[in-house]
Amino acid sequence: MGRLDMDHSAAMNDGYHGLKSNIRRRFLSHSKAITRRSALYLASLGLVAGLMSLGTSFSGVEKPALANERTKAISAISNHFRNVPTMKGEFVQFGPKGEQTGGTFYIERPGKLRLDYEDPSPLLLISNGKTLAVRNAKLKTWNYYPLDKTPLSLLLSNRIDIDDKSIRSVQTSNDMTTVVMGDKTVFGDAEITLLFDPVSEDLRQWTVKDAQGKETSVLILNVEKNISLSDDLFKISNRSKNRRKTQP
């Protein structure tokens, strides 16, 4: 029997709930490196995708934070945003239909993000602080969105205030802090959920739910913090702007 088959059998014998807890520890532990290959393998068992569905998977594990816990959690996360202006690492993305891809991500707060998707994905996502641009190399198209009209602007902010009206809920558990953010007047029904390690306060994952309720989760791995990033990473070329596809 191959190694993966043995791991699969052992996982099934451990039971679903025990395995789910083990997966959570593996992903959120700041002391262990996770590879995209291992993340995608776990996803193929249908376990990570379930873990990503925050509305159901954690409902029996997490509890609403008390007022002081909420304040403490938001303060810690705000400190992380302020103290970690740049990040680079790998990511695994889980789409609303269960599709999986990955690549390299770059963040420079405030406002800048780049997702370099690996083959065979044709996508590239860039935020230059004002505009969010998505390229589809296969279709030879660029789509553009005002960053401040998307929930990603909340992820890319350099601070979160305790009295921020965009904070919809804060939940804490032994192995994660979960913050749900949105603003109906700005984003409509779209929202973003941020997951943080409660010990290191490091960002581990974000999930964007669009106005139709479809969720896309991005798990980040092997992160380097406070590194120098080239401005070129976040440039949207004039050539691409000239081929701009107008959004409704």
C-alpha positions as CSV (number, residue, x, y, z in Angstrom):
1,M,0.0,0.0,0.0
2,G,1.4,3.5,-0.9
3,R,2.1,6.2,1.6
4,L,-0.9,8.3,0.6
5,D,-3.2,5.2,0.8
6,M,-1.9,4.5,4.3
7,D,-2.4,8.1,5.3
8,H,-5.9,8.1,3.9
9,S,-6.8,4.9,5.8
10,A,-5.4,6.1,9.0
11,A,-7.3,9.4,8.6
12,M,-10.5,7.6,8.1
13,N,-9.9,5.4,11.2
14,D,-9.2,8.5,13.3
15,G,-12.7,9.8,12.7
16,Y,-13.9,12.9,10.9
17,H,-13.9,15.3,13.9
18,G,-10.6,14.2,15.2
19,L,-9.0,14.5,11.8
20,K,-10.6,17.9,11.2
21,S,-9.0,19.1,14.5
22,N,-5.7,17.7,13.4
23,I,-5.9,19.4,10.0
24,R,-6.7,22.7,11.7
25,R,-3.6,22.4,14.0
26,R,-1.4,21.6,11.0
27,F,-2.6,24.6,9.0
28,L,-2.7,27.2,11.7
29,S,0.4,26.2,13.7
30,H,3.0,28.8,13.2
31,S,5.8,26.4,14.0
32,K,5.3,24.0,11.0
33,A,5.8,24.6,7.3
34,I,3.0,23.4,5.0
35,T,3.4,22.8,1.3
36,R,0.8,23.5,-1.3
37,R,1.0,19.9,-2.3
38,S,0.0,18.7,1.1
39,A,-2.8,21.3,1.3
40,L,-4.2,20.2,-2.0
41,Y,-4.0,16.5,-1.0
42,L,-6.0,17.2,2.1
43,A,-8.5,19.1,0.0
44,S,-8.9,16.2,-2.3
45,L,-10.2,14.2,0.7
46,G,-12.9,16.8,1.0
47,L,-11.7,17.9,4.5
48,V,-10.0,21.3,3.9
49,A,-12.9,22.5,1.8
50,G,-15.2,21.8,4.7
51,L,-12.9,23.5,7.1
52,M,-12.9,26.6,4.9
53,S,-16.7,26.9,5.1
54,L,-16.7,29.1,8.2
55,G,-20.4,29.3,8.6
56,T,-20.7,25.6,9.3
57,S,-17.4,24.0,10.1
58,F,-16.6,26.1,13.1
59,S,-20.1,26.8,14.4
60,G,-19.7,24.0,17.0
61,V,-16.2,24.9,18.0
62,E,-16.1,28.6,18.3
63,K,-17.9,30.8,20.8
64,P,-18.8,34.5,20.6
65,A,-16.1,36.6,22.2
66,L,-17.0,38.5,25.3
67,A,-16.6,42.3,25.1
68,N,-13.1,42.3,26.6
69,E,-12.0,39.4,24.4
70,R,-13.3,41.2,21.3
71,T,-11.4,44.3,22.2
72,K,-8.2,42.3,22.8
73,A,-8.5,40.4,19.6
74,I,-9.1,43.4,17.4
75,S,-6.3,45.3,19.1
76,A,-3.9,42.4,18.5
77,I,-4.9,42.1,14.8
78,S,-4.6,45.9,14.4
79,N,-1.1,45.7,15.8
80,H,-0.3,42.9,13.3
81,F,-1.5,45.0,10.4
82,R,0.6,47.9,11.5
83,N,3.7,45.9,12.4
84,V,3.7,43.7,9.3
85,P,3.3,46.0,6.3
86,T,4.8,43.5,3.8
87,M,4.3,39.8,3.3
88,K,5.3,37.2,0.8
89,G,4.5,33.5,0.6
90,E,2.6,30.7,-1.0
91,F,-1.2,30.4,-1.3
92,V,-3.8,27.8,-2.0
93,Q,-7.1,29.0,-3.3
94,F,-10.4,27.1,-3.0
95,G,-13.1,28.4,-5.3
96,P,-16.9,28.3,-4.8
97,K,-17.3,25.2,-6.9
98,G,-14.4,23.4,-5.1
99,E,-11.8,24.2,-7.7
100,Q,-8.3,24.5,-6.3
101,T,-5.3,26.4,-7.5
102,G,-2.2,28.1,-5.9
103,G,0.8,30.3,-6.4
104,T,2.7,33.1,-4.8
105,F,1.2,36.1,-3.0
106,Y,2.6,39.5,-2.1
107,I,1.1,42.1,0.2
108,E,2.2,45.6,0.9
109,R,-0.1,47.6,3.1
110,P,-1.9,49.8,2.6
111,G,-3.7,48.6,-0.5
112,K,-1.3,46.5,-2.5
113,L,-1.7,42.9,-3.4
114,R,-0.5,40.5,-6.0
115,L,-1.5,36.9,-6.6
116,D,0.7,35.1,-9.1
117,Y,-1.3,31.9,-10.0
118,E,0.8,29.0,-11.1
119,D,0.0,27.0,-14.3
120,P,-2.4,25.9,-15.6
121,S,-4.4,28.9,-14.2
122,P,-4.4,31.8,-16.6
123,L,-5.1,34.4,-13.9
124,L,-3.1,37.2,-12.4
125,L,-4.5,39.6,-9.7
126,I,-2.9,42.9,-8.9
127,S,-4.0,45.7,-6.6
128,N,-2.0,48.9,-6.8
129,G,-3.7,50.6,-3.9
130,K,-6.5,52.1,-5.9
131,T,-7.5,49.7,-8.6
132,L,-7.9,45.9,-8.5
133,A,-7.0,44.3,-11.8
134,V,-7.6,40.7,-12.9
135,R,-5.9,39.4,-16.0
136,N,-7.0,36.3,-17.8
137,A,-4.1,35.4,-20.1
138,K,-6.2,32.7,-21.9
139,L,-8.9,35.1,-22.9
140,K,-6.5,38.1,-23.2
141,T,-8.7,40.3,-21.0
142,W,-8.2,42.6,-18.1
143,N,-11.1,43.4,-15.6
144,Y,-10.9,46.4,-13.3
145,Y,-12.6,47.2,-10.0
146,P,-12.2,50.2,-7.6
147,L,-10.3,48.6,-4.6
148,D,-12.4,50.6,-2.1
149,K,-15.5,49.0,-3.4
150,T,-14.3,45.5,-2.7
151,P,-14.0,43.7,0.7
152,L,-10.3,43.1,-0.1
153,S,-9.7,46.7,0.8
154,L,-10.4,45.7,4.4
155,L,-7.7,42.9,4.2
156,L,-5.2,45.4,2.8
157,S,-5.9,48.2,5.4
158,N,-3.0,49.1,7.7
159,R,-5.2,49.1,10.7
160,I,-8.5,47.9,12.2
161,D,-10.2,50.1,14.8
162,I,-12.0,48.6,17.7
163,D,-15.1,50.7,16.9
164,D,-14.9,50.0,13.2
165,K,-18.5,49.6,11.9
166,S,-17.3,47.2,9.2
167,I,-16.6,44.5,11.9
168,R,-19.6,42.2,11.9
169,S,-18.4,39.6,14.3
170,V,-15.4,38.4,16.3
171,Q,-15.0,34.8,17.4
172,T,-12.2,33.2,19.4
173,S,-11.1,29.7,20.1
174,N,-7.9,28.0,21.2
175,D,-6.5,27.8,17.7
176,M,-7.9,30.7,15.8
177,T,-9.4,34.2,15.9
178,T,-12.0,34.8,13.2
179,V,-13.1,38.3,12.2
180,V,-16.0,38.8,9.7
181,M,-16.1,42.3,8.1
182,G,-18.4,44.0,5.6
183,D,-20.3,47.2,4.9
184,K,-23.6,46.9,3.2
185,T,-23.5,50.6,2.1
186,V,-20.2,50.0,0.3
187,F,-19.9,46.3,-0.6
188,G,-23.6,45.3,-0.6
189,D,-24.0,41.7,0.5
190,A,-20.3,40.9,0.0
191,E,-18.1,40.4,3.0
192,I,-14.6,39.1,4.0
193,T,-13.7,36.7,6.8
194,L,-10.1,36.9,8.2
195,L,-8.5,34.1,10.2
196,F,-5.6,34.7,12.5
197,D,-3.4,32.6,14.7
198,P,-4.3,33.6,18.3
199,V,-0.7,33.2,19.6
200,S,1.4,34.8,16.9
201,E,-1.5,37.0,15.6
202,D,-0.4,36.1,12.1
203,L,-2.9,36.1,9.2
204,R,-3.6,32.5,8.1
205,Q,-6.5,32.8,5.7
206,W,-9.1,35.0,4.2
207,T,-12.5,34.1,2.6
208,V,-14.4,36.5,0.4
209,K,-18.1,36.0,0.0
210,D,-19.6,37.8,-3.0
211,A,-23.1,39.3,-3.3
212,Q,-24.4,36.0,-4.6
213,G,-23.1,34.1,-1.5
214,K,-20.3,32.4,-3.3
215,E,-17.1,31.9,-1.3
216,T,-13.5,31.9,-2.3
217,S,-10.9,31.0,0.4
218,V,-7.2,31.8,0.2
219,L,-5.0,29.9,2.7
220,I,-1.5,31.4,3.0
221,L,1.6,29.3,3.7
222,N,5.3,29.7,4.4
223,V,5.0,33.4,4.9
224,E,8.0,35.8,5.0
225,K,7.2,39.1,6.8
226,N,8.6,42.6,6.7
227,I,10.6,42.1,3.5
228,S,11.5,44.5,0.8
229,L,9.1,44.2,-2.2
230,S,9.6,45.8,-5.6
231,D,7.1,48.5,-6.7
232,D,7.0,46.7,-10.0
233,L,5.1,43.9,-8.5
234,F,2.0,46.1,-8.0
235,K,2.1,48.1,-11.3
236,I,-0.7,47.8,-13.7
237,S,0.8,48.6,-17.1
238,N,-0.5,51.3,-19.3
239,R,-0.8,48.7,-22.1
240,S,-3.2,46.7,-20.0
241,K,-5.2,49.8,-19.2
242,N,-5.6,50.5,-22.9
243,R,-7.2,47.1,-23.3
244,R,-9.5,47.8,-20.3
245,K,-12.8,45.9,-20.1
246,T,-15.4,48.2,-18.6
247,Q,-17.3,46.7,-15.6
248,P,-21.0,47.2,-15.0
